[in-house]
Amino acid sequence: MSGAHDEHGHHHREPESVLSLRVRALESLLIEKKLVSSEAVDRIVGAYEQDIGPHNGAKVVARAWVDPAYRQRLLADGTAAIEELGFGGVDLQVVENTPGVHNLVVCTLCSCYPHALIGLPPVWYKSFEYRSRAVREPRVVLREFGVDLPESVEIRIWDSSAELRYLVLPQRPPGTERLSEAALAELVTRDAMIGVAVVPAPAAR
Amino acid sequence: MNGIHDMGGMHGFGRVEREKDEPVFHAAWEGRVFGLTRAYRHLFNIDESRHAIERMAPIDYLGSSYYERWLDGNVRLLVEKGVITREELERRMAQIAGGSDPAPPHSDPKLLERMLRATRERPHYRQPGPPPRFATGVRVLTRNDAPVGHTRLPRYARGKHGVIDRVHGSYIFPDTNAHGQGQQPHALYSVRFDAAELWGGSAEPCAPVHLDLWERYLKPAAPARSTS
């Protein structure tokens, strides 16, 4: 396929310099028409680069691990339960991993993702490879991520086709009974909340 | 529409490649595209935005990065809505390349406050509508239309049997909202499909797929003959 490539292997139809110039020109036109404020764009970019990220979702998971009543509320109404911890901006459905069920989140039509809670998705989540294959061969995809589940474990795939966003509540790893809620949150990864990883026991890290 | 964006189940794509220590944005312009899109989301709705990206020529869609597709969709919509023209954008690119920007970034506290207020508002996709026709556990059949416009029923799940897993409530209907035909909110369900129903003999064992589907995508189905 023709087109430019950057150092990350992304495909671009046009060189970075042209893309950068077009975006700059677009912003300039919208400023001129008093439709956007550059400072507002700065703030939005800054928020996603600094404040909003997987660490927010990890706090939700850790709370659910230590507080069974919160876990129940989270599974019944994720949107309301994350608001208890000060997070919002998303209609959230939380799906729970158990010894017999593993959940996997994808968006085959675009790249829907609970970014108000766990930040922007990684490039692989938005890739054609993941979007096309996660629904059809989830076990093969999971093995590529290093998660090899026996056939006795049901894999539930959640294709985010509407305005609800999905978050996986991973299983709490064994050997973490003495850890504090904050220490547990440290163990939780972005990939575990998407469902392409399990949370490893601390000794295995 | 039977678009290139509708990728669920396609063959031909390889391993999912991961990047170590991936930054939030890979270039400054990606962040600007993201921030701009959030900042002017009052100009068009989410369904119009998605459909603008879906209308890219397939070869361009496949050849572009994620934020390149966003940029293409944004420009397409801004032009269609009469906010900017393509000539205006080309001219502005030439001006900036030549060293002069007629509207460089500047401080506008009133506009900033208005925009930040708008970004803090939670989008209200859930809107009152008629009561749901289907209850949890009911077997349904998805429609097998090939609509020319925007839809959120993926191709791989057309004409398939599923079971209502959850009744979500009434939500804005993307198929009309993307085309200026109103929000037409109605019942949205989580529908569970057995892997074998979707992929036949090549299905993996015990790997059901759940989709969030609007009632207008669904028809009642006869109860299943077996318990497979």
Interface residues (C-beta under 8 A of the other chain):
Chain A: M1 S2 G3 D6 H8 G9 H10 H11 H12 R13 E14 E16 L19 S20 L21 R22 V23 R24 A25 L26 E27 S28 L29 L30 I31 E32 K33 K34 L35 V36 S37 S38 E39 A40 V41 D42 R43 I44 V45 Y48 E49 G88 G89 V90 D91 Q93 V106 T108 L109 C110 S111 G119 L120 P122 V123 W124 K126 S127 F128 E129 Y130 R131 S132 R133 V135 R136 E137 P138 R139 V140 V141 E144 F145 E151 S152 V153 E154 I155 R156 I157 W158 D159 S160 S161 A162 E163 L164
Chain B: H5 D6 M7 G8 G9 M10 H11 G12 F13 G14 R15 V16 E17 R18 E19 E22 V24 F25 H26 A27 A28 W29 G31 R32 V33 F34 G35 L36 R38 A39 Y40 L43 I46 R50 I53 D60 L62 G63 S64 S65 Y66 E68 L71 N74 V75 L78 V83 I84 E88 L89 R92 M93 Q95 I96 A97 D101 P102 A103 P104 P105 H106 S107 D108 L111 L112 M115 L116 T119 R120 R122 P123 Y125 R126 R152 L153 P154 Y156 H168 Y171 I172 P174 L188 S190 L198 W199 S202 E204 P205 C206 A207 P208 V209 H210 L211 D212 L213 W214
